Amino acid sequence: MTLQPSASPLAAGMPDAPVVLAPEPQALATARSPTVLALRRGLHHGGFLIGAGILGVILLAALAAPLIAPHDPYAQDVSRRLIPPIWQAKGTWEHVLGTDKLGRDYLSRLIYGSQISLLIGVAAAAISGIIGTTLGICAGYFGGRVDALVSYIVTTRLAMPVVLVALAMASLVGGSLKVVVLVLGFLLWDRFAVVTRAATRQIRDQDFIAAARATGFSPVRILFQEVLPNILNALIVVATLEMAHAILLEAALSFLGLGVQPPLPSWGLMIAEGKPYMFFQPWVITIPGVALLVLVLAINLLGDGIRDVTAPEGRR
């Protein structure tokens, strides 16, 4: 005899309960916010992690320079000039990376030099970003004569070599930290304008822009509340590239004597001061040169990583 399952007394007089299906894992992943997805991609993106880690270490060293620098970067002791770094025969632990031609501690000057490089990179990228983004977003949104005027300005700027113009301006005005920041800020905005214009033209005819116009939003409000947040990903990538570009240009100007002036510990200036000793004490230019290489590489890796982890398709 086969036993049949009996119905529950409560369910006997009740209508059939609706069946609730558990959501699939793919649907749960799709429902996550873009910020959560970007963070998950970032944790699995090697370039992003390496760039962020190196840049974070350099940033912490720059902020904590008065605490971690073993010596005063401006203190001179000619009797201890050109002491080699610790890995060479006559190196001492008192000066881990040696001393320069004036007896100043190289590690301390390298740490304080990171402040100047980061300051110039961030300030120049901020100034050029404001100029280029304003021009590009207006050209892309309004089009017509505004677009033609901005395109003419960008073409004129692209016709001027950045290095030659920067050298000319620095030689006329005089080299200093403020001059370098302003000159680079007013010369590196063209990439911001080109990228912003193209990105704005892609979204200006979208439905949410049309809805904002129908609601009665002013053009300024549409540009800053609707257009700008949707092109922020491209702007962050361009900003990282321009930061690296500005740092290299500052090093070139300081190397030629038209950038940051002594006794400030600029990495480009350190390379220039070690140039007469490059064949006998090559570490005097190798150390700041490697520091520049690592900083620029970290910024580029971070920019590429941000582009990949914030892209809709999640490139690797």
Residue pairs with C-beta under 8 A, 6 or more apart in sequence:
23 31
29 37
34 310
37 314
38 309
38 310
39 309
41 308
41 309
41 314
42 48
42 49
42 305
42 309
43 49
45 305
45 308
45 309
45 316
47 301
47 304
47 305
47 308
48 301
48 302
48 304
48 305
48 306
48 308
48 309
49 305
50 298
50 301
51 297
51 298
51 299
51 300
51 301
51 302
51 303
51 304
51 305
52 302
52 305
54 294
54 295
54 297
54 298
54 301
55 295
55 298
55 299
55 302
58 114
58 118
58 294
58 295
58 298
59 118
61 68
61 111
61 114
62 111
62 114
62 115
62 118
65 111
65 112
65 114
65 115
68 111
69 105
69 107
69 108
69 111
69 112
70 94
70 95
70 96
70 105
70 107
70 108
71 95
71 104
71 105
71 107
71 108
72 105
72 108
73 104
73 105
73 108
73 109
73 111
73 112
73 265
74 104
74 263
75 104
75 105
76 102
76 103
76 104
77 99
77 102
77 103
77 104
78 102
78 103
79 103
80 95
80 99
80 103
81 99
81 100
81 101
81 102
81 103
82 98
82 99
82 100
82 101
82 277
82 281
82 284
83 90
83 91
83 92
83 95
83 98
83 99
83 103
84 90
84 91
84 98
84 281
84 283
85 91
85 95
85 96
85 97
85 98
85 106
85 283
85 287
86 92
86 93
86 96
86 97
88 98
88 283
91 98
95 105
95 106
95 107
96 107
97 105
97 106
97 107
97 110
97 283
97 287
98 106
98 281
98 283
98 284
99 105
99 106
100 106
100 109
100 270
100 273
100 274
100 284
101 273
101 274
101 276
101 277
101 284
106 270
106 284
106 287
108 265
109 265
109 270
110 265
110 267
110 270
110 287
110 288
110 291
112 265
113 265
113 266
113 267
113 270
113 288
113 291
114 267
114 291
114 295
116 177
116 250
116 260
116 264
116 265
116 266
116 267
117 247
117 250
117 251
117 266
117 267
117 292
117 295
119 177
119 181
120 177
120 180
120 181
120 184
120 246
120 247
120 250
121 243
121 244
121 246
121 247
121 250
121 299
122 243
123 181
123 185
124 181
124 184
124 185
124 188
124 242
124 243
124 246
124 250
125 188
125 239
125 242
125 243
125 246
126 185
127 181
127 182
127 184
127 185
127 186
127 189
128 184
128 185
128 186
128 187
128 188
128 189
128 192
128 242
128 246
129 189
129 192
129 235
129 238
129 239
129 242
131 185
131 186
131 189
131 192
131 193
132 189
132 190
132 191
132 192
132 193
132 194
132 196
133 192
133 193
133 196
133 228
133 235
135 150
135 153
135 154
135 189
135 193
135 196
135 197
136 150
136 192
136 193
136 194
136 195
136 196
136 197
136 200
137 196
137 197
137 200
137 223
137 227
137 228
137 231
138 146
138 150
138 223
139 146
139 147
139 149
139 150
139 151
139 193
139 197
139 200
140 147
140 196
140 197
140 198
140 199
140 200
140 201
140 204
141 200
141 204
141 219
141 222
141 223
141 227
142 219
143 201
147 197
150 193
150 197
153 193
154 190
154 193
154 194
157 187
157 189
157 190
158 190
160 187
162 187
162 188
162 249
163 249
163 252
165 183
165 187
166 183
166 184
166 187
166 249
166 253
167 253
167 256
167 258
169 179
169 183
170 179
170 180
170 183
170 253
170 258
170 259
171 258
173 179
173 183
175 253
175 254
175 257
175 258
175 259
175 260
175 261
176 260
176 261
177 260
177 264
180 250
180 253
180 254
180 259
180 260
184 246
184 249
184 250
188 242
188 245
188 246
191 238
191 241
191 242
192 235
192 238
192 239
192 242
195 234
195 235
195 238
196 231
196 234
196 235
199 230
199 231
199 234
200 227
200 231
203 209
203 227
203 230
203 231
204 227
208 226
209 222
209 226
209 227
212 221
212 222
212 225
212 226
213 222
217 225
217 226
233 306
233 307
233 310
233 311
236 303
236 306
236 310
237 303
237 304
237 306
237 307
239 303
240 299
240 300
240 302
240 303
240 306
241 300
241 303
243 299
244 295
244 296
244 299
244 300
244 303
247 292
247 295
247 296
247 299
248 292
248 296
250 259
250 260
250 266
250 268
251 259
251 266
251 267
251 268
251 271
251 292
252 259
252 268
253 259
253 260
253 268
254 260
254 266
254 267
254 268
254 269
254 272
255 268
255 269
255 271
255 272
256 272
257 272
259 266
259 268
259 269
260 266
260 268
260 269
261 269
262 269
262 273
267 288
267 289
267 291
267 292
268 288
268 292
270 284
270 285
270 287
270 288
271 285
271 288
271 289
273 284
274 281
274 284
274 285
274 288
275 285
277 284
278 284
278 285
307 315
308 314
308 315
308 316
